[in-house]
Amino acid sequence: MDLNTLRRLASQFSEIEDSCLYAHLKLSSTLPLSAFTTEQIKVEGLTMIFLLKGTLKVKFNFEEFEVAGPSIMSFIHGTLFSLQTLSPDDEAEFYVLNYSTAFLQEINISFSAISSDIFVGHDEPYFTIQDREVSVVLRYLSMMQSVMADKFNLQISRHIMSNLTAAFVYQLLAFVYKNLGAHDSESIGPRRSGYVQDFIKLVHQYYTQERSVNFYASKLFISPKYLSLLVKEATGRSAARWIDHFVITEAKNLLRFSGKNIQQVAYALNFSNQSSFGKYFKHLTGMSPTEFQKS
């Protein structure tokens, strides 16, 4: 999906050079996805795809998923992905947003919020949008397209896009938390679901300061063992793994996007020194922070 081909075949295309782009694509038998590419693309910065209609086969870091619309896909810097329709006659409609690494550094948002798997709580790079949420997403996309198309003052347009993107990401997170809460209520009951939702909110608030399950359990006035049981039952991931997930996601994005050195990242995440951060990072990722930055 090279830029020139995307610009030529998209029904709508707008961009702020070297910062961000928007494309709206409608696929059919006369304009199949193969017209773009079936090869894996290495993401530079961040790519988000809103699949409005249809079903796509998504290859993500060599794993395959079938994604049905309406869904949001998110691919962060360094990941590989490709898109295919299930058959040549399939129709699909989707929107593409791409942000450069430099532009992401200007966005006033916690970088964990734009991780692909924080959206869903597992390793799939997408989550489903409820029908009632589609119109909200389309309004954001329409505003972004309008801003990128306006060439009167590019500096102002970049500032508007920075704030629109932050608002959009937080809106998507709100959808996720609501849908997670609805799922939890069905599966484990409203009171227990409330604990899980409150735990996720607390982790999002405090993960740069606190990594102990005991801390979050005390905030909820329940035992660490009971909290871990509820979270594992509702999400398939233990409370400790959720905390580590937020910390490591933020660490990766700070190392990649923020311009901070390793010691600054360690202090930003409340590690006592660079060495303890390095051991923590390598234990969970299999590589040192330096190796990750070079990968």
N, C-alpha and C positions, 0 to 999 in steps of 0.2 A: 504494500500500500504506500508507494512512494508519493511524495507531495504533489508532483506535477499531475500524476494520474488521478489522485484524489481531487485535486482542484478541477480537473477537466470533466470528471464523471459525476461529481456531486451535484444534486439539484440546487443546493445552496452551499456557498463556501465563503467564509470570512476569516481574516487573520490580522493580528498585530505582529508585524515581522519580528522574529527572534523571541517572541513572548508566548503567544497562544494562538490556536486556530479552532475553528468550528466548521463542521461539515455535516450535511444532511443527505443521506443516501437512501434510495429506494431501489431494491433489487427485484428483478423479475427474469423470466426466461429470455427477454431481449437484452437485459443488462445483468448478467450473472456475476456472482462474487469473483469468479475466476478472471473477470476483466480487471480486477484490482491486483490481487496476488493470492496465492495459497501457501507461500513460503512464510516461515516464522520471522517476525520482526522483533528486533531488539529495541526496547523502549528507551528513549532519551527523555528524561523528565518524568512526566506522568501522562498516561492516556486513559480517558474515561469514555466508555461507550454506553449509550442508552439505547437498548433494543426495544423499540416500541411494538413491533409486530413481527411475527414469524418465529422460526427456530434456527439457531446457528450451532454448528459444531465448532467448539473453541478448543484449540490446543494451547495449553498454558504450561510453559516450562516442561514440555514433552508429556504432560498428562492431558487427556481429552475429556471434555464435558459437553453435554447438550444443554444449551441455554435457550429457554423460551421467553418471549416477551410477554408483558413488560418487565425488563430487568436492567440493572445497572452492572456493568463490568468495570473493573479498575485494575490497571497494570502499572506498577511503579517502576522506577528507573532500574534498568539492568535486567528486567524480566523479558522473557520471550513469549510471543503469542502469535497465533494465526487464526483466521476465521474461514469457515466453509459452510455453505448451505448443505442440507441433508441430501438434496438431489438437485440437478440442474434447473428443474422447473419451479423450485420453491421460491416464494416471495418473502421479502423481509424489508423492514424499514428501520433504520437506526441513525443515531446522531453520534458524532465523534467530537470529543474535546481533547486537545493536546496542549500541555504546558511545558515550557522549557525549564531546565534545572534552575537557571538564573531567575526566572520569573517566580518559581516556587519559593525562592528565598525571600521574596518581597511580601508573601502572603502572611498576614497576621493570624496564624492558626497553629494549633498543636499538630505536629506532623504525624502523630499516630492516627489522627483523624482521616488521613488520606491513604492509609495502608489498605491494600486490597483485601486482606483477610480479616481485618478488624470489622469490616462490614458484616461479615457473616459468622464470625466466631469459629471458622475452620479454614481449611486450605483452598476452598473453591474461590475463584476471583470474582464472584458475582453475588448479587442478592436480588430477590424478586420484589418488584414494586406492586403494591396493591392498586386496584383500579381507581380508587378514590384519590390516590397520590399522583397519578399520571399527569393530571392537569397542572399540578404544582411544578413538577419537573419541567413540563413544556413551557411554562411561563418563565422559569429561570433561563432555559435555553434560548427562548425568544429574546430576552433582554441581552444575553451575552452576544447573540448574533448581531443585534442592533448596535451594540457598543463597538464590536470589532469592525463592523462595516463603516462606522463613522470615522473618517480620516481627518476631521477638522483639527483635532489636537491629540496626538498620539500619547503624550505624557498623561493627560487627563484620562484618556481611554484606558491606559494601563492601570491607573489608580482605581478606576471604576471596576475593571475586571478583577483586580486583586480582591476588592471587597465583595463583589458578587460571587466570586469563587469560594471565598471563606464562608459566606452565608449559605451557598449551595451545599457545601460539604457538611456543615452543621445541620442543615435541613435533612440531608440523607441519613445522618446519624440519628436524628430524631425519629425518622421512619423506622430505622432498624430497632431502636430501643422499644418503640411502641409495639412493633410486630413480635419482638422477642417476648415482651410482656404478655401479649395475647396468647402466644404459644405456650408460655409457662403456665398461665392461668388454666388453660385447658388440660395440661398434663399433670401439674402438681398442686393445683389449688391456689386461690388468690392470695392467702396469707403467706404461704411459702414462696409464691412467685414474687411477692413484694420484697422479700429478703433478697432474692436474686437480682431484681431490678435495682434495688438500693445498693447492693454490693457493686454492680457494674458502674453505677454512677459515682460511687465513692472511689473506686479504683481510677476512673477517669479523672477525678479531682485530685487525688493524692499520690498517684503512682510515681511521680518524680521525687517524692519525699519519703514514701513508706513502701516497703516491699514485704512486710510481715503479715501473714494471714491473721495473726492475733490482733493486730491494729484494727483491721476492718471488722473482725468479729466483735471487738469491744465497742465499736461505733454502732453496731446493730444490736448490742446487748444479747448476743447469743454466743455459744461456745465455738471455737475454731473448728472443732470436729463436725458440729452440726452444720455450720456454714459450708464447709467443704462438701458435705454430703448433699446439701440442697443444690449447690452450684453444679456439681458433677452430674446429678440427676437431671437437672434442667438443660444443661448446655453440652454435656459430654466432655467437659474440660474442668479440671479441678480448680479450686480457688487460687492455689499457688501458681498454676499454669497460666491463668488469666492475668495475674499480676506480672509474671515474667513476660507474657506476650506483649502487654502494654509497654513495659520497660524496653524490651529488645526492639520492638517496632520503632519506638521513639529514638533509641540509640542508633539504629540503622539509618533512619532518615536524617538525624542530626549529623552523623558521620558523612553521609552522602551529599546533603543539600545545604547545611547551615553555614559552612565555612569555618566552623569551630575545629580546633585541634582535639586530639584524643583526651588530653587532660581537661580541657574545657567541657567536653561532653560528659566526662566522668563527674565533674563537679555539678553540672546542670542536672544530672540524675541522682545527685546526693550520695555518691560513692565517696568514701573517705580519701581515696587516692586513685591514681591511674592504674596501679597494679591490681587492686581489688576489682575495679571495673573490667580490666582485661581478662582476669580469671573468670568472672561471671559471664562475660560476653562469649568467651571461647567455650565454656562449659555448655552453653545453650545453642551456639551456632556452629561449633566445630572449627572456628577460625578466629584468629586474633582481630582486634579492631583495625590494626594496620593492614592485615591481609584482606579484610573486608573492603577497606577503602581502595585498595589496588585492584579488586576483582571487577 
